[in-house]
Amino acid sequence: MKYIELFLALDLLAKYYPRYYSHELISLAEDVFKWLNNELPEDSSTLAYLKSCFSSPTEAWKAIWQEIQLMAGPHLHPN
């Protein structure tokens, strides 16, 4: 994954995807970024949830990136 691809995909989704800002995937991505940067307290329910779903922040980010690509795909490659 390239950083610029992420920005392009998120920019397209923000412009064309309905309810982008309230989508649960975007909220999850923000939480994973916090997990990657060690910004979540150890007793956080968010951290407990993420650890129950993913074995590492890297695995979580890969899963989110795949979902973002699926959502942005039609906008990146129109027919």
Legacy VTK file of the C-alpha trace (Angstrom):
# vtk DataFile Version 3.0
C-alpha trace
ASCII
DATASET POLYDATA
POINTS 79 float
0.000 0.000 0.000
1.283 3.405 -0.885
0.494 6.397 1.248
-0.626 8.449 -1.759
-3.062 5.691 -2.791
-4.664 5.908 0.635
-5.105 9.673 0.335
-6.532 9.343 -3.170
-8.997 6.665 -2.087
-10.106 8.608 0.994
-10.455 11.806 -1.038
-12.651 10.084 -3.602
-14.766 8.481 -0.905
-15.217 11.803 0.877
-16.461 13.349 -2.378
-18.648 10.589 -3.786
-19.526 8.034 -1.105
-22.809 8.689 0.699
-22.519 9.040 4.479
-18.715 8.811 4.274
-18.132 10.727 7.494
-20.544 8.555 9.467
-19.345 5.248 8.002
-18.157 2.776 10.640
-15.105 1.806 8.567
-13.733 5.339 8.782
-14.240 5.357 12.563
-12.486 2.004 12.771
-9.602 3.320 10.655
-9.170 6.270 13.005
-9.043 3.902 15.985
-6.481 1.693 14.262
-4.312 4.764 13.525
-4.444 5.589 17.225
-3.499 1.983 18.019
-0.569 2.145 15.584
0.664 5.344 17.227
0.168 4.007 20.787
-2.351 6.757 21.533
-4.933 4.473 23.151
-4.740 3.889 26.911
-4.201 0.285 27.983
-7.567 0.186 29.799
-9.453 1.551 26.781
-12.504 -0.361 25.601
-11.533 0.569 22.052
-8.162 -1.110 22.460
-9.789 -4.195 23.986
-12.176 -4.405 21.022
-9.410 -4.001 18.456
-7.282 -6.658 20.151
-10.244 -9.044 20.173
-10.720 -8.597 16.419
-7.118 -8.339 15.199
-3.858 -9.838 16.374
-1.817 -6.724 15.556
-2.259 -3.138 14.356
-0.644 -4.118 11.067
-3.200 -6.854 10.448
-5.996 -4.424 11.307
-4.665 -1.821 8.915
-4.344 -4.356 6.077
-7.981 -5.400 6.555
-9.159 -1.793 6.586
-7.076 -0.938 3.522
-8.679 -3.801 1.590
-12.150 -2.544 2.515
-11.271 1.026 1.537
-10.012 -0.221 -1.831
-13.273 -2.107 -2.386
-15.339 0.967 -1.544
-13.241 3.308 -3.688
-12.758 0.912 -6.611
-15.821 1.956 -8.610
-14.852 5.621 -8.263
-11.197 5.027 -9.146
-11.952 2.923 -12.233
-15.270 4.027 -13.781
-16.469 2.189 -16.868
LINES 1 80
79 0 1 2 3 4 5 6 7 8 9 10 11 12 13 14 15 16 17 18 19 20 21 22 23 24 25 26 27 28 29 30 31 32 33 34 35 36 37 38 39 40 41 42 43 44 45 46 47 48 49 50 51 52 53 54 55 56 57 58 59 60 61 62 63 64 65 66 67 68 69 70 71 72 73 74 75 76 77 78
